[in-house]
Amino acid sequence: MALPTELNQKFVEIQPSDLPLHCPLASQKLWNTHPRVFMPIEKTGESRCPYCGTLYKLAGGARSGGH
């Protein structure tokens, strides 16, 4: 899935190659951003941004072990 340029969908799917997860994503427009925050997603398979509330889901779900 291509990364979105706007945070107007129910959730954003993240590929393992996109880790470590941070919001806003590099593909988002600068005028619609907040300070970059890194979020843990590997253990649970999802994470919600504390600034904008965007829900991120890791494709394939939670990961066990290291990176």
N, C-alpha and C positions, 0 to 999 in steps of 0.2 A: 504494500500500500504506500502510495506517495504521502509524504508528510504534508500536513495542511499549511496554508498560509494564514488562515483565520481560525480562531477558537470558537466556532459556532456549531460544532457538531456534538453529539451526545458523549462521545469519547474519542480519544486519539490512540490508534494502535501503534505501538512502538516495536520495532524489530530489535533482536539482540545486538545487531550491529550498530544501533543507535545509542547504546549505553556508553557512559553513564547518562541517565535521564536528567534533563534540566528543562525548566520552563522559564521563560518562553523558549521555543525552539528556534534554531537559526533560520528556519524558513518563514518565520512570522514577520509581518511588517513592523517596522520600528515604532510607528506612532501608537501601536496597540500593545505595548509591552510594559512590563514591570521589572523590577530588579531580578536578575537571574538567580534561581534557587535550584539546587540539586536535590533530587528526591529518590529515596530508596524504592525500588520496584521489584527487585529480583526475588525476594522471599515470598511475597504475597501475589505477585503478578499484576497488581494495580497500585496506583498512587494518585492522590488528588493534590493539585497545587494549592498551597495555603494562601496565595495571593489572589488568583482568579477563579479557583474552583474547578479548573479543567481536570477531567478524569482521564488518566493515561492507563492503558492496558498493554501488557507485554504479550506479543504474539507467542502462542504456545504455552502461556501461563507461567507460573512461578518456576524458578530455577533452583535446583539444589546445588550446594557446593560453591566453588569460586566463580570467577567471571566466566 
